Amino acid sequence: MPETNIRSREDEMKLNQARIWIGGIAGGVVWNVWSFLLNMRLGPFYEAMQKSGLFLKQPRYPLFVGQWILLLFVMSILLAYLYAWSRATAGAGPKTAAKIGMLVGFCAGVPGNFAQATWSPIPRMLPLGWMLELWIGAILASLVAGFLYKE
């Protein structure tokens, strides 16, 4: 009898892997669009910091833009997994997805950029933009993943 209960519990805990990946990739697209739009607004700040010598004229990593895009997709897929795992305890829906995005986005975006704003001789608009890129991006990606996830 206990074996039967274990099997039914395992069946309840199965995640829809395909929907997680679809939601994660779609969330990654949304996050990358948000990132692009935000960084277009920060462009003049980047140019000024390069001219002043505070930023490198060329990235240290030659494929940085591609790597950043990939990282946002990876983070979006991880957010989709967090949403799917938490549905059993926190409930399904946009409220749970938004909470996950807010928590992960805060952890990813606030501490490091707060330190940058405090200690770097760059305009505070840059760390603010980077913080918003991660925090709002995580919320958007979580909401998309949550919307697309089905058991």
PETAKA-V56045 format. One record per backbone hydrogen bond with DSSP energy under -0.5 kcal/mol. CO is the residue of the C=O (numbers start at 1). NH is the residue of the N-H. Records with the same first field share a line. If there is no record, write none. Layout:
CO->NH, NH
This chain:
1->5
2->6
3->7
4->8
5->9
6->10
7->11
8->12
9->13
10->14
11->14
15->17
16->20
17->21
18->22
19->23
20->24
21->25
22->26
23->27
24->28
25->29
26->30
27->31
28->32
29->33
30->34
31->35
32->36
33->37
34->38
35->39
36->40
37->41
38->42
39->43
40->43
42->45, 46
43->47
44->48
45->49
46->50
47->51
48->52
49->53, 54, 55
50->53
60->62
61->64
63->67
64->68
65->69
66->70
67->71
68->72
69->73
70->74
71->75
72->76
73->77
74->78
75->79
76->80
77->81
78->82
79->83
80->84
81->85
82->86
83->87
85->88
86->89, 90, 91
87->91
93->97
94->98
95->99
96->100
97->101
98->102
99->103
100->104
101->105
102->106
103->107
104->108
105->109
106->110, 111
109->113
110->114
111->115
112->116
113->117
114->118
115->119
116->120
123->126, 127
124->128
125->129
126->130
127->131
128->132
129->133
130->134
131->135
132->136, 137
133->137
134->138
135->139
136->140
137->141
138->142
139->143
140->144
141->145
142->146
143->147
144->148
145->149
